[in-house]
């Protein structure tokens, strides 16, 4: 299901808005929020505005599509888009704390930086943001010993020429790697069965920098006591 939500501090003026389309594909259990930031483009005594566009989480891969105003009139003020902040949201469980996000953004400029991609002949610019889950033992006292994840995404942004944007389409697909990486390098040891958290160096309740020979500890995941991530048991 395509998700679209437009909200802000004011409604669009009677003149209407010139728009561009932001669309793409999301993996299962991912959602996207775009925050469009506007500044006053004429001499009017107005304030900056922000409008939000959101897609929902779904259990299967799905599409999103937002029509974002490039400029519009708010009373006597001409508002112009300055940038679009992106929040790539991922979930890995049904609890509130098992949701996290990474940022991206579309920066509007008068002239594109050298080497920046441009719209093709069909008025489309396509990119893929590549994401991966990073895991660690939670630092929250109430979840001591439980594995938590962080989301890290590369390529979730672009420079766009403001003069070329109206009626164009930016296609940003989000992909998620099937591999996992520890958030702290050298604190988990990769084995044939998966990743094992080290201990024995400082005597803390968290993973510790691996010793030689390595010593390992157990951890909790979804109510189970585990020795290896992500499969829990060896």
C-alpha atoms as an extended CHARMM CRD file, in Angstrom:
* protein
*
       234  EXT
         1         1  UNK       CA              0.0000000000        0.0000000000        0.0000000000  PROA      1               0.0000000000
         2         2  UNK       CA              1.3190000000        3.3850000000       -0.8910000000  PROA      2               0.0000000000
         3         3  UNK       CA              1.5590000000        5.7000000000        2.1000000000  PROA      3               0.0000000000
         4         4  UNK       CA              1.1770000000        9.4500000000        1.8810000000  PROA      4               0.0000000000
         5         5  UNK       CA              0.7070000000       11.9650000000        4.6640000000  PROA      5               0.0000000000
         6         6  UNK       CA              0.9960000000       15.7120000000        4.2320000000  PROA      6               0.0000000000
         7         7  UNK       CA              1.0800000000       17.8460000000        7.3300000000  PROA      7               0.0000000000
         8         8  UNK       CA              2.3580000000       21.2820000000        8.2690000000  PROA      8               0.0000000000
         9         9  UNK       CA              1.6460000000       24.5060000000       10.0520000000  PROA      9               0.0000000000
        10        10  UNK       CA             -0.4180000000       25.9390000000        7.2070000000  PROA      10              0.0000000000
        11        11  UNK       CA             -2.4140000000       24.8400000000        4.2110000000  PROA      11              0.0000000000
        12        12  UNK       CA             -1.2950000000       25.4370000000        0.6640000000  PROA      12              0.0000000000
        13        13  UNK       CA             -2.2950000000       28.8220000000       -0.6950000000  PROA      13              0.0000000000
        14        14  UNK       CA             -4.8350000000       29.4030000000       -3.4270000000  PROA      14              0.0000000000
        15        15  UNK       CA             -2.1510000000       29.7040000000       -6.0890000000  PROA      15              0.0000000000
        16        16  UNK       CA             -1.3220000000       25.9920000000       -5.6950000000  PROA      16              0.0000000000
        17        17  UNK       CA              2.0500000000       24.3290000000       -5.7190000000  PROA      17              0.0000000000
        18        18  UNK       CA              4.6170000000       23.1400000000       -8.2360000000  PROA      18              0.0000000000
        19        19  UNK       CA              5.7490000000       19.6750000000       -7.1600000000  PROA      19              0.0000000000
        20        20  UNK       CA              8.2430000000       16.9080000000       -7.7230000000  PROA      20              0.0000000000
        21        21  UNK       CA              7.7900000000       13.2190000000       -6.9570000000  PROA      21              0.0000000000
        22        22  UNK       CA              9.8870000000       11.2330000000       -4.4900000000  PROA      22              0.0000000000
        23        23  UNK       CA              9.2410000000        7.5180000000       -4.8240000000  PROA      23              0.0000000000
        24        24  UNK       CA             10.8970000000        4.1390000000       -4.4940000000  PROA      24              0.0000000000
        25        25  UNK       CA             10.8620000000        0.6620000000       -2.9980000000  PROA      25              0.0000000000
        26        26  UNK       CA             11.2500000000       -0.2570000000        0.6680000000  PROA      26              0.0000000000
        27        27  UNK       CA             12.1410000000       -3.6460000000        2.2000000000  PROA      27              0.0000000000
        28        28  UNK       CA              9.7620000000       -5.4360000000        4.5350000000  PROA      28              0.0000000000
        29        29  UNK       CA              9.6130000000       -3.8180000000        7.9980000000  PROA      29              0.0000000000
        30        30  UNK       CA             10.9050000000       -0.4850000000        6.7130000000  PROA      30              0.0000000000
        31        31  UNK       CA              9.2310000000        2.9140000000        6.4670000000  PROA      31              0.0000000000
        32        32  UNK       CA             10.3240000000        6.3160000000        5.2010000000  PROA      32              0.0000000000
        33        33  UNK       CA              9.6720000000        9.8390000000        6.4320000000  PROA      33              0.0000000000
        34        34  UNK       CA             10.5300000000       12.9070000000        4.3620000000  PROA      34              0.0000000000
        35        35  UNK       CA             10.6100000000       16.3520000000        5.9990000000  PROA      35              0.0000000000
        36        36  UNK       CA             10.4470000000       19.1710000000        3.4650000000  PROA      36              0.0000000000
        37        37  UNK       CA             11.9280000000       22.4520000000        4.7400000000  PROA      37              0.0000000000
        38        38  UNK       CA             10.8170000000       25.7450000000        3.1650000000  PROA      38              0.0000000000
        39        39  UNK       CA             12.1050000000       29.2900000000        3.3620000000  PROA      39              0.0000000000
        40        40  UNK       CA             10.5280000000       32.5940000000        2.3150000000  PROA      40              0.0000000000
        41        41  UNK       CA             11.5210000000       33.4050000000       -1.2730000000  PROA      41              0.0000000000
        42        42  UNK       CA             10.2750000000       37.0240000000       -1.4260000000  PROA      42              0.0000000000
        43        43  UNK       CA             10.4130000000       40.0090000000        0.9230000000  PROA      43              0.0000000000
        44        44  UNK       CA              7.4040000000       38.9020000000        2.9370000000  PROA      44              0.0000000000
        45        45  UNK       CA              7.6070000000       38.7880000000        6.7420000000  PROA      45              0.0000000000
        46        46  UNK       CA              7.0530000000       35.0420000000        7.0320000000  PROA      46              0.0000000000
        47        47  UNK       CA              8.5220000000       32.0820000000        8.8660000000  PROA      47              0.0000000000
        48        48  UNK       CA             10.2290000000       28.9380000000        7.6720000000  PROA      48              0.0000000000
        49        49  UNK       CA              7.8960000000       25.9780000000        7.2820000000  PROA      49              0.0000000000
        50        50  UNK       CA              8.2390000000       22.2070000000        7.4970000000  PROA      50              0.0000000000
        51        51  UNK       CA              5.9580000000       19.6110000000        5.9430000000  PROA      51              0.0000000000
        52        52  UNK       CA              6.1270000000       15.8810000000        6.6220000000  PROA      52              0.0000000000
        53        53  UNK       CA              5.4280000000       12.9460000000        4.3190000000  PROA      53              0.0000000000
        54        54  UNK       CA              5.3510000000        9.4290000000        5.7570000000  PROA      54              0.0000000000
        55        55  UNK       CA              4.9760000000        5.8470000000        4.6100000000  PROA      55              0.0000000000
        56        56  UNK       CA              3.9440000000        3.0490000000        6.9700000000  PROA      56              0.0000000000
        57        57  UNK       CA              5.7200000000       -0.1270000000        8.0360000000  PROA      57              0.0000000000
        58        58  UNK       CA              4.5600000000       -3.2200000000        6.1670000000  PROA      58              0.0000000000
        59        59  UNK       CA              5.3740000000       -6.9100000000        6.5750000000  PROA      59              0.0000000000
        60        60  UNK       CA              6.4570000000       -7.3140000000        2.9410000000  PROA      60              0.0000000000
        61        61  UNK       CA              8.4440000000       -5.2040000000        0.4470000000  PROA      61              0.0000000000
        62        62  UNK       CA              6.4090000000       -2.2070000000       -0.6620000000  PROA      62              0.0000000000
        63        63  UNK       CA              6.4790000000        1.0780000000       -2.5530000000  PROA      63              0.0000000000
        64        64  UNK       CA              6.1770000000        4.6670000000       -1.3800000000  PROA      64              0.0000000000
        65        65  UNK       CA              5.3520000000        7.8090000000       -3.3480000000  PROA      65              0.0000000000
        66        66  UNK       CA              5.2780000000       11.4380000000       -2.1830000000  PROA      66              0.0000000000
        67        67  UNK       CA              4.4010000000       14.5370000000       -4.1990000000  PROA      67              0.0000000000
        68        68  UNK       CA              6.3950000000       17.3020000000       -2.5570000000  PROA      68              0.0000000000
        69        69  UNK       CA              5.8000000000       21.0040000000       -3.3320000000  PROA      69              0.0000000000
        70        70  UNK       CA              8.8450000000       22.8080000000       -4.7040000000  PROA      70              0.0000000000
        71        71  UNK       CA              7.2340000000       26.1920000000       -4.0930000000  PROA      71              0.0000000000
        72        72  UNK       CA              3.8460000000       27.4760000000       -2.9900000000  PROA      72              0.0000000000
        73        73  UNK       CA              2.1740000000       30.6150000000       -1.7130000000  PROA      73              0.0000000000
        74        74  UNK       CA              1.3350000000       30.9990000000        1.9760000000  PROA      74              0.0000000000
        75        75  UNK       CA             -0.7380000000       34.1670000000        2.2160000000  PROA      75              0.0000000000
        76        76  UNK       CA              1.5080000000       36.9220000000        0.8460000000  PROA      76              0.0000000000
        77        77  UNK       CA              4.6250000000       34.8030000000        1.1940000000  PROA      77              0.0000000000
        78        78  UNK       CA              6.2400000000       32.8000000000       -1.5670000000  PROA      78              0.0000000000
        79        79  UNK       CA              7.6970000000       29.6650000000       -0.0020000000  PROA      79              0.0000000000
        80        80  UNK       CA             10.5240000000       27.7620000000       -1.6860000000  PROA      80              0.0000000000
        81        81  UNK       CA             11.8860000000       24.3170000000       -0.8770000000  PROA      81              0.0000000000
        82        82  UNK       CA             15.3850000000       24.4010000000        0.6490000000  PROA      82              0.0000000000
        83        83  UNK       CA             16.0320000000       20.7550000000        1.5080000000  PROA      83              0.0000000000
        84        84  UNK       CA             14.3230000000       17.4540000000        2.2510000000  PROA      84              0.0000000000
        85        85  UNK       CA             15.4660000000       15.5250000000        5.3100000000  PROA      85              0.0000000000
        86        86  UNK       CA             15.0240000000       11.7530000000        5.0980000000  PROA      86              0.0000000000
        87        87  UNK       CA             14.5030000000        9.3160000000        7.9660000000  PROA      87              0.0000000000
        88        88  UNK       CA             14.8970000000        5.6630000000        6.9890000000  PROA      88              0.0000000000
        89        89  UNK       CA             13.0800000000        3.6950000000        9.6860000000  PROA      89              0.0000000000
        90        90  UNK       CA             13.6200000000       -0.0230000000       10.2740000000  PROA      90              0.0000000000
        91        91  UNK       CA             12.1950000000       -2.4650000000       12.7990000000  PROA      91              0.0000000000
        92        92  UNK       CA             13.5180000000       -5.8650000000       13.8540000000  PROA      92              0.0000000000
        93        93  UNK       CA             10.8880000000       -6.8560000000       16.4410000000  PROA      93              0.0000000000
        94        94  UNK       CA              7.4960000000       -5.9180000000       17.8270000000  PROA      94              0.0000000000
        95        95  UNK       CA              8.7260000000       -3.8260000000       20.7720000000  PROA      95              0.0000000000
        96        96  UNK       CA              9.0430000000       -0.0430000000       20.6020000000  PROA      96              0.0000000000
        97        97  UNK       CA             12.7820000000       -0.1630000000       21.3160000000  PROA      97              0.0000000000
        98        98  UNK       CA             13.2730000000       -2.5590000000       18.3940000000  PROA      98              0.0000000000
        99        99  UNK       CA             12.8810000000        0.3270000000       15.9510000000  PROA      99              0.0000000000
       100       100  UNK       CA             15.6800000000        2.5530000000       14.7780000000  PROA      100             0.0000000000
       101       101  UNK       CA             16.5900000000        4.8150000000       11.8770000000  PROA      101             0.0000000000
       102       102  UNK       CA             19.3290000000        6.4180000000        9.8330000000  PROA      102             0.0000000000
       103       103  UNK       CA             19.3020000000        9.7710000000        8.0590000000  PROA      103             0.0000000000
       104       104  UNK       CA             19.6270000000       10.9410000000        4.4900000000  PROA      104             0.0000000000
       105       105  UNK       CA             18.6980000000       14.0750000000        2.6120000000  PROA      105             0.0000000000
       106       106  UNK       CA             18.0520000000       15.8910000000       -0.6370000000  PROA      106             0.0000000000
       107       107  UNK       CA             19.9440000000       19.1780000000       -0.8170000000  PROA      107             0.0000000000
       108       108  UNK       CA             18.6100000000       21.8300000000       -3.2000000000  PROA      108             0.0000000000
       109       109  UNK       CA             21.2760000000       23.9670000000       -4.8500000000  PROA      109             0.0000000000
       110       110  UNK       CA             21.4980000000       26.6110000000       -7.5620000000  PROA      110             0.0000000000
       111       111  UNK       CA             24.3240000000       24.7530000000       -9.3160000000  PROA      111             0.0000000000
       112       112  UNK       CA             25.1120000000       21.0450000000       -9.0060000000  PROA      112             0.0000000000
       113       113  UNK       CA             28.5190000000       20.0070000000       -7.6480000000  PROA      113             0.0000000000
       114       114  UNK       CA             30.8940000000       18.5150000000      -10.1880000000  PROA      114             0.0000000000
       115       115  UNK       CA             30.0560000000       14.8620000000      -10.8270000000  PROA      115             0.0000000000
       116       116  UNK       CA             26.6120000000       14.9880000000       -9.2160000000  PROA      116             0.0000000000
       117       117  UNK       CA             24.0300000000       12.8230000000      -11.0390000000  PROA      117             0.0000000000
       118       118  UNK       CA             21.4420000000       14.6010000000      -13.1800000000  PROA      118             0.0000000000
       119       119  UNK       CA             17.9270000000       13.8130000000      -14.2940000000  PROA      119             0.0000000000
       120       120  UNK       CA             17.8010000000       11.6200000000      -17.4010000000  PROA      120             0.0000000000
       121       121  UNK       CA             15.8560000000       12.3800000000      -20.5580000000  PROA      121             0.0000000000
       122       122  UNK       CA             12.6630000000       11.1010000000      -18.9490000000  PROA      122             0.0000000000
       123       123  UNK       CA             12.9920000000       13.4790000000      -16.0110000000  PROA      123             0.0000000000
       124       124  UNK       CA             14.0440000000       10.7570000000      -13.5830000000  PROA      124             0.0000000000
       125       125  UNK       CA             16.9810000000       10.4430000000      -11.1930000000  PROA      125             0.0000000000
       126       126  UNK       CA             17.4550000000        6.9680000000       -9.6930000000  PROA      126             0.0000000000
       127       127  UNK       CA             19.5190000000        5.9800000000       -6.6640000000  PROA      127             0.0000000000
       128       128  UNK       CA             19.7160000000        3.0830000000       -4.2110000000  PROA      128             0.0000000000
       129       129  UNK       CA             20.5670000000        3.5270000000       -0.5390000000  PROA      129             0.0000000000
       130       130  UNK       CA             22.3190000000        0.4490000000        0.8440000000  PROA      130             0.0000000000
       131       131  UNK       CA             21.6090000000       -0.2980000000        4.5050000000  PROA      131             0.0000000000
       132       132  UNK       CA             23.0160000000       -2.8110000000        6.9620000000  PROA      132             0.0000000000
       133       133  UNK       CA             22.1150000000       -3.7940000000       10.5240000000  PROA      133             0.0000000000
       134       134  UNK       CA             24.8140000000       -3.1920000000       13.1580000000  PROA      134             0.0000000000
       135       135  UNK       CA             24.3730000000       -5.0920000000       16.4240000000  PROA      135             0.0000000000
       136       136  UNK       CA             25.5950000000       -4.6400000000       19.9940000000  PROA      136             0.0000000000
       137       137  UNK       CA             24.5940000000       -5.4440000000       23.5590000000  PROA      137             0.0000000000
       138       138  UNK       CA             22.0900000000       -2.8470000000       24.7200000000  PROA      138             0.0000000000
       139       139  UNK       CA             23.4140000000       -0.0710000000       26.9390000000  PROA      139             0.0000000000
       140       140  UNK       CA             19.9710000000        0.4120000000       28.5420000000  PROA      140             0.0000000000
       141       141  UNK       CA             19.9120000000       -0.8820000000       32.1310000000  PROA      141             0.0000000000
       142       142  UNK       CA             16.4090000000       -2.3260000000       31.6720000000  PROA      142             0.0000000000
       143       143  UNK       CA             17.6400000000       -4.3920000000       28.7010000000  PROA      143             0.0000000000
       144       144  UNK       CA             21.0230000000       -5.4450000000       30.0700000000  PROA      144             0.0000000000
       145       145  UNK       CA             22.4370000000       -8.3680000000       28.1180000000  PROA      145             0.0000000000
       146       146  UNK       CA             19.9080000000       -7.9980000000       25.2820000000  PROA      146             0.0000000000
       147       147  UNK       CA             21.0450000000       -7.5560000000       21.6830000000  PROA      147             0.0000000000
       148       148  UNK       CA             19.9750000000       -4.2970000000       20.0560000000  PROA      148             0.0000000000
       149       149  UNK       CA             20.5590000000       -3.0420000000       16.5370000000  PROA      149             0.0000000000
       150       150  UNK       CA             21.4820000000        0.1740000000       14.7900000000  PROA      150             0.0000000000
       151       151  UNK       CA             20.7710000000        0.9610000000       11.1510000000  PROA      151             0.0000000000
       152       152  UNK       CA             23.5250000000        2.2860000000        8.8970000000  PROA      152             0.0000000000
       153       153  UNK       CA             22.6910000000        3.4490000000        5.3450000000  PROA      153             0.0000000000
       154       154  UNK       CA             24.9500000000        4.7230000000        2.5690000000  PROA      154             0.0000000000
       155       155  UNK       CA             23.8390000000        6.6510000000       -0.4990000000  PROA      155             0.0000000000
       156       156  UNK       CA             20.5980000000        8.0420000000        0.9630000000  PROA      156             0.0000000000
       157       157  UNK       CA             20.9980000000       11.5050000000       -0.4660000000  PROA      157             0.0000000000
       158       158  UNK       CA             21.4950000000       13.6700000000       -3.5350000000  PROA      158             0.0000000000
       159       159  UNK       CA             22.0490000000       17.2410000000       -4.6880000000  PROA      159             0.0000000000
       160       160  UNK       CA             19.1920000000       18.6080000000       -6.8070000000  PROA      160             0.0000000000
       161       161  UNK       CA             19.1980000000       21.7630000000       -8.9180000000  PROA      161             0.0000000000
       162       162  UNK       CA             16.2140000000       23.8410000000       -7.7940000000  PROA      162             0.0000000000
       163       163  UNK       CA             15.6630000000       25.1920000000      -11.3240000000  PROA      163             0.0000000000
       164       164  UNK       CA             15.3030000000       21.6590000000      -12.7510000000  PROA      164             0.0000000000
       165       165  UNK       CA             13.1650000000       20.0370000000      -10.0670000000  PROA      165             0.0000000000
       166       166  UNK       CA              9.5370000000       20.8670000000      -10.9320000000  PROA      166             0.0000000000
       167       167  UNK       CA              7.6300000000       17.8930000000      -12.4060000000  PROA      167             0.0000000000
       168       168  UNK       CA             10.6710000000       15.6290000000      -12.0740000000  PROA      168             0.0000000000
       169       169  UNK       CA             10.9130000000       12.2630000000      -10.2880000000  PROA      169             0.0000000000
       170       170  UNK       CA             13.5490000000       11.2350000000       -7.7540000000  PROA      170             0.0000000000
       171       171  UNK       CA             13.5240000000        7.4730000000       -7.3170000000  PROA      171             0.0000000000
       172       172  UNK       CA             15.2600000000        6.3710000000       -4.1280000000  PROA      172             0.0000000000
       173       173  UNK       CA             15.1520000000        2.6420000000       -3.4090000000  PROA      173             0.0000000000
       174       174  UNK       CA             16.1950000000        1.3040000000       -0.0070000000  PROA      174             0.0000000000
       175       175  UNK       CA             17.9800000000       -2.0490000000        0.2040000000  PROA      175             0.0000000000
       176       176  UNK       CA             18.9760000000       -3.9950000000        3.3180000000  PROA      176             0.0000000000
       177       177  UNK       CA             21.9430000000       -6.3580000000        3.4190000000  PROA      177             0.0000000000
       178       178  UNK       CA             21.3680000000       -9.9430000000        4.5210000000  PROA      178             0.0000000000
       179       179  UNK       CA             24.6730000000       -9.7490000000        6.4010000000  PROA      179             0.0000000000
       180       180  UNK       CA             25.1600000000       -8.2480000000        9.8640000000  PROA      180             0.0000000000
       181       181  UNK       CA             28.1420000000       -6.4420000000       11.3580000000  PROA      181             0.0000000000
       182       182  UNK       CA             29.0070000000       -5.6960000000       14.9940000000  PROA      182             0.0000000000
       183       183  UNK       CA             28.8200000000       -2.0290000000       15.9440000000  PROA      183             0.0000000000
       184       184  UNK       CA             32.1000000000       -2.3330000000       17.8670000000  PROA      184             0.0000000000
       185       185  UNK       CA             34.9920000000       -3.7120000000       15.8420000000  PROA      185             0.0000000000
       186       186  UNK       CA             37.0800000000       -6.2850000000       17.6900000000  PROA      186             0.0000000000
       187       187  UNK       CA             34.4440000000       -6.9560000000       20.3650000000  PROA      187             0.0000000000
       188       188  UNK       CA             32.7040000000       -9.8510000000       18.5780000000  PROA      188             0.0000000000
       189       189  UNK       CA             34.4630000000      -12.7840000000       16.9250000000  PROA      189             0.0000000000
       190       190  UNK       CA             33.0960000000      -14.2660000000       13.7130000000  PROA      190             0.0000000000
       191       191  UNK       CA             32.9140000000      -18.0770000000       13.7410000000  PROA      191             0.0000000000
       192       192  UNK       CA             31.4490000000      -20.6480000000       11.3710000000  PROA      192             0.0000000000
       193       193  UNK       CA             28.1950000000      -20.4510000000       13.3440000000  PROA      193             0.0000000000
       194       194  UNK       CA             27.9640000000      -16.6580000000       13.5250000000  PROA      194             0.0000000000
       195       195  UNK       CA             29.1900000000      -13.8170000000       15.7400000000  PROA      195             0.0000000000
       196       196  UNK       CA             30.1570000000      -14.4440000000       19.3930000000  PROA      196             0.0000000000
       197       197  UNK       CA             30.5900000000      -11.6220000000       21.9590000000  PROA      197             0.0000000000
       198       198  UNK       CA             33.8940000000      -11.5370000000       23.8130000000  PROA      198             0.0000000000
       199       199  UNK       CA             34.4340000000      -11.0320000000       27.5420000000  PROA      199             0.0000000000
       200       200  UNK       CA             37.2400000000      -11.4610000000       30.0830000000  PROA      200             0.0000000000
       201       201  UNK       CA             39.1310000000       -8.1920000000       29.6670000000  PROA      201             0.0000000000
       202       202  UNK       CA             37.4250000000       -5.6480000000       31.9670000000  PROA      202             0.0000000000
       203       203  UNK       CA             34.6770000000       -7.5550000000       33.7940000000  PROA      203             0.0000000000
       204       204  UNK       CA             31.7650000000       -5.4450000000       32.5160000000  PROA      204             0.0000000000
       205       205  UNK       CA             28.1900000000       -6.4610000000       31.7010000000  PROA      205             0.0000000000
       206       206  UNK       CA             28.7450000000       -5.7670000000       27.9860000000  PROA      206             0.0000000000
       207       207  UNK       CA             30.8090000000       -7.1930000000       25.1620000000  PROA      207             0.0000000000
       208       208  UNK       CA             34.5120000000       -6.4880000000       25.6150000000  PROA      208             0.0000000000
       209       209  UNK       CA             37.5330000000       -6.2890000000       23.3460000000  PROA      209             0.0000000000
       210       210  UNK       CA             38.4930000000       -9.8510000000       22.4730000000  PROA      210             0.0000000000
       211       211  UNK       CA             41.4590000000      -11.4010000000       24.2840000000  PROA      211             0.0000000000
       212       212  UNK       CA             43.8530000000      -14.0780000000       23.0260000000  PROA      212             0.0000000000
       213       213  UNK       CA             42.7230000000      -16.7740000000       23.4470000000  PROA      213             0.0000000000
       214       214  UNK       CA             39.1650000000      -15.3820000000       23.2610000000  PROA      214             0.0000000000
       215       215  UNK       CA             36.6200000000      -15.8070000000       26.0330000000  PROA      215             0.0000000000
       216       216  UNK       CA             32.9200000000      -15.6050000000       25.2500000000  PROA      216             0.0000000000
       217       217  UNK       CA             29.7330000000      -14.6980000000       27.0730000000  PROA      217             0.0000000000
       218       218  UNK       CA             26.0590000000      -15.3870000000       26.4680000000  PROA      218             0.0000000000
       219       219  UNK       CA             23.4280000000      -12.7790000000       25.6670000000  PROA      219             0.0000000000
       220       220  UNK       CA             19.6600000000      -12.4990000000       25.3690000000  PROA      220             0.0000000000
       221       221  UNK       CA             17.6330000000      -12.2330000000       22.1910000000  PROA      221             0.0000000000
       222       222  UNK       CA             13.8260000000      -12.3010000000       21.9860000000  PROA      222             0.0000000000
       223       223  UNK       CA             13.5390000000      -13.9250000000       25.3970000000  PROA      223             0.0000000000
       224       224  UNK       CA             16.1650000000      -16.6150000000       24.7190000000  PROA      224             0.0000000000
       225       225  UNK       CA             19.6620000000      -17.0580000000       26.1240000000  PROA      225             0.0000000000
       226       226  UNK       CA             22.0050000000      -17.2100000000       23.1310000000  PROA      226             0.0000000000
       227       227  UNK       CA             25.6690000000      -17.8280000000       22.3960000000  PROA      227             0.0000000000
       228       228  UNK       CA             25.8770000000      -16.7360000000       18.7510000000  PROA      228             0.0000000000
       229       229  UNK       CA             24.2980000000      -14.0170000000       16.5910000000  PROA      229             0.0000000000
       230       230  UNK       CA             22.0350000000      -14.0700000000       14.6220000000  PROA      230             0.0000000000
       231       231  UNK       CA             21.0630000000      -17.7600000000       14.9580000000  PROA      231             0.0000000000
       232       232  UNK       CA             21.1650000000      -17.8140000000       18.8000000000  PROA      232             0.0000000000
       233       233  UNK       CA             22.5230000000      -21.3730000000       19.1100000000  PROA      233             0.0000000000
       234       234  UNK       CA             25.5100000000      -23.1090000000       17.5400000000  PROA      234             0.0000000000
